[in-house]
């Protein structure tokens, strides 16, 4: 059985980060939180690299520069958006299936 998306722990009263994100910088914690929200919104069972990449691309201009900007970044974001609006359901079963569970 595959694990479900870990629930985001409630922040402490003092505003400190949850324990599972304690080793991450504030910027990376924000990216992980964005990936969690994206996974929950997309009704995905797990956070995956596409959720993380999408959040990184949205959050950090330096990450966008790594991909060369311009048409390449537009194409990459297009793939990620397609994946998150339904095309990904077919893509997920064909590409991301670990084989642990029957499709």
Secondary structure, DSSP 8 states (H G I E B T S, - for coil): ------------TT----GGGTTS-HHHHHHHHHHHHHHHHTT-SS--HHHHHHHHHHH-HHHHHHTTSHHHHHHHHHHHHHHHTTHHHHHIIIII--SSS--
